Each structure stands twice: as structure tokens, then as C-alpha cells.
């Protein structure tokens, strides 16, 4: 199969839009091809990449909130149970370990949701045209990866009592 040829035509009396050669990877197709993109197309790809990063940062913010609230709730209830403050009759019909389980659930949910958002961001950005913006590291994705690792460490602490707290 021959590489597709891109031709552009410019109406008489107008200035042609400068083109930038970039490497396009089409999902589902093994081989890739070079194509000339107009500057507007390159800028649209940059905007799309930044929108994906903003979405990932929203997931980061939400996950941090859920992890910290879940960890705090679990540790507070755990301490109250150890001190005997919470027990039978103190929660009016609610099991004493119910808030502890809610805390565990929040930490698990936040970590899994952020890992899924990171995977979605990574696969989406891989399909975009390679830009020449000079960035070699996606800071939002790196931050999300560290927070997923932090969430896993917090889960280890809560479930297996591994760590300083």
C-alpha cells in the first residue's frame, strides 16, 4: 500500500497557510505515515492535549481529596475503637466498624479511579500527533502515577499495618 499523498490548493490571490510535517500514528493501523498538517491543525492538537491534561488534573484533585478523607476517617475510627470511645450503643444502630469500611472504600475507589483516568489519558495522548513543543515529560501523568503509588501504599498501611502510621 502506497503512502497517501496530501495536496493542498490555495485560491488565487491568497497566501498559503504554512504546513508543518509531523508523524501521525493512526490507532488500529500498524504502519504510520508522514502527513503535512497546517498550523491550525497542530494548534488544535496542542489544545486537545492540554484539555486532556486538565481533565487528568481534575481527577488528581478529586482522588487526593477522597484518599485523604478516607485515610483520615479510617485512622480516626480505628483510634476511637482502640480507645473504647466507639462501641456497642454509641452509634445508634450503626455497626462500629461501618465508618472504618467507608474510609477503606474511599481510598480504594480513589486509587482505582485515578489509575483508570491515567490509563485513559495515556492512551488518548498516544493517539495525538507528535508535537514539537519541546516537552518530553507529561507532568500531569507523572503526578497521577505518583499519587496512584501513594494510594497503594496507604492501602497497604490500612489493610496490613505496613508503614509508620
C-alpha positions as CSV (number, residue, x, y, z in Angstrom):
1,X,0.0,0.0,0.0
2,X,1.5,3.4,-1.0
3,X,1.7,6.3,1.4
4,X,-1.2,8.7,1.0
5,X,-0.3,11.9,-0.7
6,X,-1.5,15.2,0.7
7,X,-2.0,18.0,-1.7
8,X,-3.2,21.5,-0.8
9,X,-4.6,24.1,-3.1
10,X,-4.7,27.8,-2.5
11,X,-7.2,30.1,-4.1
12,X,-5.7,32.7,-6.4
13,X,-4.7,35.9,-4.6
14,X,-4.4,34.3,-1.1
15,X,-1.4,33.4,1.0
16,X,-1.0,29.7,1.6
17,X,-1.1,28.5,5.2
18,X,2.3,27.2,6.3
19,X,2.4,23.5,6.9
20,X,4.3,21.5,9.5
21,X,5.4,18.0,8.7
22,X,4.6,15.7,11.6
23,X,4.4,12.0,12.3
24,X,0.8,10.7,12.6
25,X,0.0,7.4,14.4
26,X,-3.4,6.1,13.4
27,X,-4.9,3.7,16.1
28,X,-5.6,0.3,14.7
29,X,-3.1,0.6,11.8
30,X,0.3,-1.0,12.2
31,X,2.3,1.3,10.0
32,X,2.3,5.1,10.3
33,X,2.8,7.7,7.7
34,X,4.0,11.3,7.4
35,X,1.5,13.9,6.6
36,X,1.6,17.7,6.4
37,X,-0.5,19.4,8.9
38,X,-1.4,23.1,8.8
39,X,-0.5,25.2,11.8
40,X,-4.2,25.4,12.8
41,X,-4.2,21.6,13.0
42,X,-1.0,21.5,15.1
43,X,-2.5,24.1,17.4
44,X,-5.7,22.1,17.7
45,X,-3.7,19.0,18.7
46,X,-2.0,21.1,21.4
47,X,-5.3,22.3,22.7
48,X,-6.6,18.8,22.7
49,X,-3.6,17.6,24.6
50,X,-3.9,20.4,27.2
51,X,-7.7,19.6,27.6
52,X,-6.8,16.0,28.3
53,X,-4.2,17.2,30.9
54,X,-6.8,19.5,32.6
55,X,-9.2,16.5,32.8
56,X,-6.5,14.4,34.4
57,X,-5.7,17.1,36.8
58,X,-9.3,17.2,37.8
59,X,-9.2,13.5,38.5
60,X,-6.0,14.1,40.6
61,X,-7.7,16.7,42.7
62,X,-10.7,14.5,43.3
63,X,-8.6,11.5,44.1
64,X,-6.4,13.4,46.6
65,X,-9.5,14.6,48.4
66,X,-11.0,11.1,48.5
67,X,-7.8,9.4,49.6
68,X,-7.1,12.0,52.4
69,X,-10.7,11.9,53.7
70,X,-10.8,8.1,53.6
71,X,-7.4,7.7,55.3
72,X,-8.4,10.3,58.0
73,X,-11.8,8.7,58.6
74,X,-10.3,5.2,58.8
75,X,-7.5,6.2,61.2
76,X,-9.8,8.3,63.4
77,X,-12.4,5.5,63.7
78,X,-9.6,2.9,64.3
79,X,-8.2,5.1,67.1
80,X,-11.7,5.6,68.6
81,X,-12.3,1.8,68.6
82,X,-8.9,1.1,70.3
83,X,-9.7,3.7,73.0
84,X,-13.2,2.3,73.6
85,X,-14.9,5.6,72.6
86,X,-16.8,3.8,69.9
87,X,-18.6,0.6,70.7
88,X,-22.0,-1.0,71.0
89,X,-24.7,1.6,71.6
90,X,-22.5,4.6,70.7
91,X,-23.6,4.9,67.1
92,X,-27.4,4.3,67.4
93,X,-27.9,1.2,65.3
94,X,-24.8,1.6,63.1
95,X,-22.1,-1.0,63.3
96,X,-19.0,0.4,64.9
97,X,-16.7,-0.6,62.0
98,X,-19.0,0.9,59.3
99,X,-17.2,4.3,59.2
100,X,-13.9,2.4,59.0
101,X,-15.1,0.4,56.0
102,X,-16.3,3.7,54.3
103,X,-12.8,5.1,54.8
104,X,-11.3,2.0,53.2
105,X,-13.7,2.1,50.3
106,X,-12.9,5.8,49.6
107,X,-9.2,5.1,49.5
108,X,-9.7,2.1,47.2
109,X,-12.2,3.9,44.9
110,X,-9.9,7.0,44.6
111,X,-6.8,4.9,43.7
112,X,-8.6,2.8,41.2
113,X,-10.4,5.8,39.6
114,X,-7.1,7.7,39.3
115,X,-5.4,4.7,37.8
116,X,-8.2,4.3,35.2
117,X,-8.1,8.1,34.4
118,X,-4.3,7.9,34.0
119,X,-4.6,4.9,31.6
120,X,-7.3,6.7,29.6
121,X,-5.2,9.9,29.4
122,X,-2.1,7.9,28.3
123,X,-3.9,6.0,25.6
124,X,-5.7,9.2,24.3
125,X,-2.5,11.3,24.2
126,X,-0.6,8.5,22.4
127,X,-3.1,8.8,19.5
128,X,-2.5,12.5,19.0
129,X,0.1,13.8,16.5
130,X,3.5,14.2,18.0
131,X,4.1,17.9,18.7
132,X,7.2,19.9,18.6
133,X,6.6,21.7,21.9
134,X,9.8,20.5,23.4
135,X,8.2,18.6,26.3
136,X,9.4,15.1,26.9
137,X,7.6,14.5,30.2
138,X,3.9,14.8,30.8
139,X,3.8,16.4,34.3
140,X,0.2,15.7,35.0
141,X,0.6,12.0,34.1
142,X,3.7,11.7,36.2
143,X,1.9,13.3,39.2
144,X,-1.0,11.0,38.7
145,X,1.3,8.0,38.7
146,X,3.0,9.1,42.0
147,X,-0.5,9.6,43.6
148,X,-1.6,6.1,42.5
149,X,1.6,4.7,44.1
150,X,0.8,6.7,47.2
151,X,-2.8,5.4,47.3
152,X,-1.4,1.8,47.0
153,X,1.0,2.5,49.9
154,X,-1.9,3.9,52.0
155,X,-4.0,0.8,51.3
156,X,-1.1,-1.4,52.4
157,X,-0.9,0.7,55.6
158,X,-4.7,0.4,56.3
159,X,-5.0,-3.3,55.5
160,X,-1.8,-4.8,56.6
161,X,-0.4,-2.2,59.1
162,X,2.7,-1.7,57.0
163,X,4.3,1.7,57.5
164,X,4.9,4.3,60.2
165,X,1.2,5.2,61.0
